[in-house]
């Protein structure tokens, strides 16, 4: 049974940035976990382009915390992770949406975790009129995200890979 959901990334406050589809694997009161298969189309509205994504990823959307995490999976193991600092995701049964606040915390294959797009955060805070409070909350969220990763808390542990394996067995 397929639980196809549309995923929409928004720029502040609610400007459609990009979107794609995936299969909802798990829905709890705290988060959603979505499987995205190779060959999916990412419609990038800001760039006015469509990209074909050729990897498998497990994507975590927190309904309470200020981040998302896309974990690339190869041979049942997470090999890279891309986290957006974002307002908590919203789910309405067929669609997941989140407001992307520019800062990203990523780990590419065989590399250390790094923060990227700090310049984009600064320029977009002016362009989109981020309040002082929103900027403060975004920076606090990045700090909490780094702590979650350092502690190896879910989804930054082997639990995600085991959920993926259980879905494919």
BAZANU-888233 format. One line per field, with one value per residue: residue in one letter; x, y, z of N, C-alpha, C, CB in turn. Coordinates in steps of 0.2 Angstrom, whole numbers. Each point is the difference from the previous one (the first is absolute). Last residue first. Glycine has a CB too. Layout:
BEGIN
r (a_...) $
n.px (X_...) $
n.py (Y_...) $
n.pz (Z_...) $
ca.px (X_...) $
ca.py (Y_...) $
ca.pz (Z_...) $
c.px (X_...) $
c.py (Y_...) $
c.pz (Z_...) $
cb.px (X_...) $
cb.py (Y_...) $
cb.pz (Z_...) $
//
This chain:
BEGIN
r (x_x_x_x_x_x_x_x_x_x_x_x_x_x_x_x_x_x_x_x_x_x_x_x_x_x_x_x_x_x_x_x_x_x_x_x_x_x_x_x_x_x_x_x_x_x_x_x_x_x_x_x_x_x_x_x_x_x_x_x_x_x_x_x_x_x_x_x_x_x_x_x_x_x_x_x_x_x_x_x_x_x_x_x_x_x_x_x_x_x_x_x_x_x_x_x_x_x_x_x_x_x_x_x_x_x_x_x_x_x_x_x_x_x_x_x_x_x_x_x_x_x_x_x_x_x_x_x_x_x_x_x_x_x_x_x_x_x_x_x_x_x_x_x_x_x_x_x_x_x_x_x_x_x_x_x_x_x_x_x_x_x_x_x_x_x_x_x_x) $
n.px (60_-5_-12_16_18_-12_-5_23_7_-14_7_23_-5_-8_-24_7_27_23_4_11_-21_-12_19_0_-24_2_17_-15_-19_13_5_-24_-7_16_-8_-23_5_11_-14_11_-9_13_19_8_-3_6_22_2_-10_12_20_-6_-5_16_9_11_1_23_-5_-6_-24_-8_-16_-12_-12_-8_-11_-20_-20_-17_-24_-9_-22_-5_-26_-12_1_16_22_14_26_8_19_28_24_-1_21_8_14_12_-4_-16_1_-16_10_-11_-19_6_-19_-9_-8_-13_2_-16_-16_-25_-1_25_0_21_0_15_6_8_9_-10_-18_-2_-6_-16_7_-11_10_-21_-14_14_-16_17_-12_13_16_7_-21_0_-13_-5_-3_-13_3_-19_-21_10_-5_19_-4_-15_17_4_-5_13_-4_17_-15_-26_3_-10_20_23_-3_-11_7_-23_1_-24_1_-7_-2_-3_-4) $
n.py (-27_22_5_-13_10_22_-6_-10_20_13_-14_2_30_19_-2_-2_10_-2_23_10_-2_7_16_6_0_13_14_-1_3_17_8_-4_8_19_1_-3_16_14_-11_-2_14_-12_17_4_-24_-5_12_-11_-22_3_6_-19_-18_-15_-7_-28_-24_-11_-21_-23_13_24_6_26_15_21_23_4_-11_-12_-3_-27_-11_-26_-3_-19_3_19_0_22_-5_23_17_-11_-1_-24_-20_-16_-21_-17_-24_-12_-27_-10_11_25_16_27_9_24_8_23_14_9_-23_-2_-7_-3_-15_-16_-11_-21_3_-16_20_8_19_12_28_16_28_19_-1_5_-19_-22_-21_-22_-23_-24_-15_-5_7_14_-13_20_-3_22_2_1_-10_-14_-8_-15_3_15_-1_28_18_26_26_21_21_10_19_-2_15_-12_-20_-27_-24_-16_-27_-11_-27_-23_-19_-20_-24) $
n.pz (20_-8_21_15_-14_2_23_2_-12_16_19_-4_1_-11_2_27_9_-4_7_-21_-13_21_4_-24_2_21_-12_-20_15_11_-23_-5_22_-4_-23_8_19_-16_-25_-28_-20_-17_-4_24_5_-24_5_23_-8_-22_14_15_-17_15_24_-5_12_-17_-22_-3_-7_16_22_-1_15_-17_8_-16_8_-17_13_-10_-10_-3_-11_9_26_6_15_2_11_17_-17_-5_2_-17_4_-20_10_-17_9_18_-13_-15_-20_1_10_2_19_-3_25_2_25_15_9_-4_-22_-13_-23_-4_-25_-3_-29_-19_-21_-21_1_-25_6_-15_5_9_23_12_-9_-6_0_3_-12_11_-11_24_21_24_20_20_26_11_29_17_-6_-25_-25_-12_-26_-18_-23_-10_-20_3_-1_4_8_-2_22_22_5_-10_-22_5_-9_-2_-3_-8_9_-12_17_-19_12) $
ca.px (1_2_-5_-7_1_1_-7_-4_2_-3_-7_-1_3_7_1_-4_-7_-2_-3_6_4_-3_0_7_1_-3_4_6_-2_0_7_3_-2_3_8_1_-2_6_0_0_-2_-6_-5_-2_-3_-8_-3_0_-4_-7_-1_0_-5_1_-6_1_-6_-3_2_7_4_1_6_1_5_0_6_6_3_8_3_5_3_4_5_2_-2_-7_-2_-7_-4_-3_-6_-7_-3_-2_-5_0_-6_1_7_0_3_-3_1_4_1_1_6_-1_6_-2_4_1_7_1_-6_-2_-3_-3_-1_-5_1_-5_2_2_4_-2_5_-2_3_-4_5_4_-3_3_-2_0_1_-5_-4_3_3_0_5_-2_6_-2_4_6_-2_-1_-3_-2_2_0_-5_3_-4_1_-4_1_7_2_1_-4_-4_-4_4_-2_4_1_4_4_-1_3_-3_4_-4) $
ca.py (-8_-3_1_-4_-7_-1_2_-6_-5_1_-1_-6_-6_0_-5_-2_-1_-6_-5_-2_-4_-6_-4_-3_-5_-6_-2_-3_-6_-5_-2_-4_-6_-3_-1_-6_-6_-1_4_-4_4_-2_-1_7_4_-2_4_7_2_0_6_5_5_4_4_7_4_3_6_0_-7_-3_-5_-6_-4_-8_-4_1_6_-1_7_3_7_3_4_-1_-7_1_-6_0_-2_-7_0_1_3_7_3_8_3_7_2_7_4_-1_-6_-5_-6_-4_-5_-4_-3_-6_-3_4_3_4_4_1_7_0_7_0_3_-2_-4_-7_-2_-7_-4_-6_-6_-2_-1_6_6_5_6_6_7_5_2_3_-5_3_-3_-1_-3_-4_1_4_7_0_7_0_-7_0_-4_-6_-5_-7_-5_-6_0_-6_0_-5_-4_4_6_7_5_7_4_6_6_5_6_6_6) $
ca.pz (1_-6_-5_1_-1_-7_-2_1_-4_-7_0_-5_3_-1_-5_-6_1_-4_5_5_-4_-2_7_1_-5_2_6_-2_-3_5_3_-5_1_6_-1_-4_3_5_6_6_6_2_-6_-3_6_0_-6_1_5_-2_-4_4_-2_-6_-1_-1_-1_6_2_3_1_-6_0_-5_4_-1_3_-3_3_0_-2_5_-2_5_-2_-7_-3_-1_-4_1_-6_0_4_-3_6_-1_4_-1_3_1_-2_-2_5_7_3_-5_2_-5_1_-6_-1_-4_-5_-5_0_6_1_7_1_7_1_5_7_5_6_-1_6_2_0_3_-3_-6_-6_1_-2_3_-4_5_-2_2_-6_-6_-4_-7_-4_-7_-4_-6_-6_0_2_7_2_7_4_7_3_3_3_-3_2_-4_-2_-2_-7_-3_5_4_2_-1_3_-2_5_-3_3_-3_3_0_0) $
c.px (-7_1_2_-5_-6_0_0_-7_-4_1_-3_-7_-2_4_8_-2_-4_-7_-2_-2_6_4_-3_0_7_1_-3_4_7_-2_-1_7_3_-2_3_7_1_-1_6_0_0_-3_-7_-5_-2_-3_-8_-3_0_-5_-7_-1_-1_-6_2_-6_2_-6_-3_3_7_3_0_6_1_6_-1_6_7_3_8_3_4_3_4_6_3_-3_-8_-3_-7_-4_-3_-5_-7_-2_-1_-6_0_-7_1_7_-1_3_-3_1_3_2_1_7_-2_7_-3_5_1_7_0_-7_-3_-3_-4_0_-6_1_-6_2_1_5_-2_6_-3_3_-4_5_4_-3_2_-2_-1_2_-5_-4_4_5_-1_6_-2_7_-3_3_6_-3_-1_-3_-3_1_1_-6_4_-5_2_-5_1_8_3_1_-3_-4_-5_6_-2_4_2_3_4_-2_4_-3_4) $
c.py (-3_-8_-4_2_-4_-8_-2_1_-6_-5_1_-2_-6_-6_-1_7_-1_-2_-7_-5_-2_-5_-6_-4_-3_-6_-7_-3_-4_-7_-5_-2_-5_-7_-3_-2_-6_-7_-2_5_-5_3_-1_-1_7_4_-1_4_8_2_1_7_5_5_4_4_7_4_2_7_1_-7_-3_-4_-7_-3_-7_-3_0_7_-1_7_2_6_2_4_-1_-7_0_-6_0_-1_-7_1_3_2_7_2_7_3_8_2_8_5_-1_-6_-4_-7_-4_-4_-5_-3_-6_-2_4_4_4_5_0_8_1_7_-1_4_-2_-4_-7_-2_-7_-5_-6_-6_-1_1_7_7_6_6_5_7_5_1_3_-5_3_-3_-2_-3_-4_1_5_7_-1_7_0_-7_0_-4_-6_-5_-7_-6_-6_0_-7_0_-6_6_4_4_7_4_7_4_5_7_6_5_6) $
c.pz (-1_0_-6_-6_1_-2_-8_-2_1_-5_-7_0_-4_3_-2_-3_-7_1_-4_5_4_-4_-2_6_0_-5_2_5_-3_-2_6_2_-5_1_6_-1_-4_4_5_6_6_7_3_-5_-2_6_0_-5_2_6_-3_-3_6_-1_-7_-1_0_-1_7_2_3_1_-7_2_-4_4_-1_3_-2_2_1_-2_6_-2_7_-2_-7_-4_0_-5_2_-6_1_6_-3_7_-1_4_-2_3_-1_-1_-2_5_7_4_-6_2_-6_0_-6_-1_-4_-5_-7_0_6_0_7_0_7_2_4_7_4_6_-1_5_2_0_3_-4_-7_-6_0_-3_4_-4_5_-3_2_-5_-6_-4_-7_-3_-7_-3_-6_-7_0_2_8_2_7_3_8_3_3_4_-3_3_-4_-3_-3_-8_-3_-3_5_2_-2_4_-3_6_-4_3_-3_4_0) $
cb.px (10_6_-2_3_12_6_-2_7_12_2_0_11_0_0_-11_-4_1_11_-4_4_-3_-11_-1_4_-8_-9_3_0_-12_-4_4_-6_-11_-1_0_-10_-8_2_-13_6_-6_3_10_11_6_2_11_11_2_3_12_7_-6_6_-2_11_-6_12_1_2_-7_1_0_-6_-3_-6_2_-4_-8_-1_-11_2_-9_3_-7_-11_-10_1_10_-1_10_0_-2_3_12_-4_3_4_0_8_0_-10_9_-3_10_5_-10_4_-2_-7_4_-11_10_-3_4_-7_-6_12_-3_8_1_2_7_-2_11_3_-4_-4_7_-12_11_-4_9_-1_-10_11_-10_9_-5_-3_2_10_-9_-2_-1_-8_5_-11_10_2_-9_9_-5_9_10_-8_1_11_-9_12_-10_12_4_-13_3_-8_-2_9_8_-12_10_-11_5_-8_-3_1_-3_4_-9) $
cb.py (2_11_12_1_1_12_9_-2_5_12_3_-4_5_12_2_-10_7_-4_9_11_7_6_10_10_6_7_12_9_5_10_12_6_4_11_10_3_7_13_1_-10_8_-11_-4_4_-8_-11_-1_-2_-12_-9_-1_-6_-8_-10_2_-2_-8_1_3_-10_-4_11_-2_7_6_2_9_10_0_-9_7_-12_3_-12_5_-3_0_13_-6_13_-7_0_13_-6_3_-1_-8_-1_-9_0_-10_2_-10_-12_-1_9_0_10_0_8_1_5_4_9_-9_-9_-9_-2_1_-9_3_-12_9_-12_6_4_9_-3_9_1_6_12_-4_-1_-5_-7_-5_-5_-4_-6_-11_-6_-8_12_-11_10_-4_7_2_-4_-6_-9_2_-9_-1_10_-8_6_3_3_8_3_6_-3_13_0_11_-3_0_-3_-9_0_-11_0_-4_-7_-7_-4_-6) $
cb.pz (8_-3_4_13_4_-1_9_9_-1_3_12_3_11_-1_-4_5_11_1_8_-1_-10_0_7_-5_-7_6_3_-9_-2_7_-4_-9_3_5_-7_-6_6_1_0_-5_-7_-6_-8_3_8_-6_-7_6_5_-9_-3_8_-7_-5_13_-5_7_5_-12_-7_-10_-6_13_-9_11_-11_8_-3_9_-9_4_5_-8_4_-10_-3_7_0_3_3_-5_13_-2_-12_6_-12_9_-12_9_-10_-6_8_2_-3_-7_-7_8_-7_13_-7_12_-5_7_8_7_6_-5_4_-13_6_-13_4_-6_-5_0_-11_8_-12_4_-4_-3_-1_8_12_4_2_-5_8_-11_10_-5_3_3_4_6_0_11_-2_6_12_8_2_-11_3_-7_-1_-10_3_-8_-2_2_-3_10_-2_1_10_6_9_-10_1_1_-5_5_-10_12_-11_11_-11_6) $
//
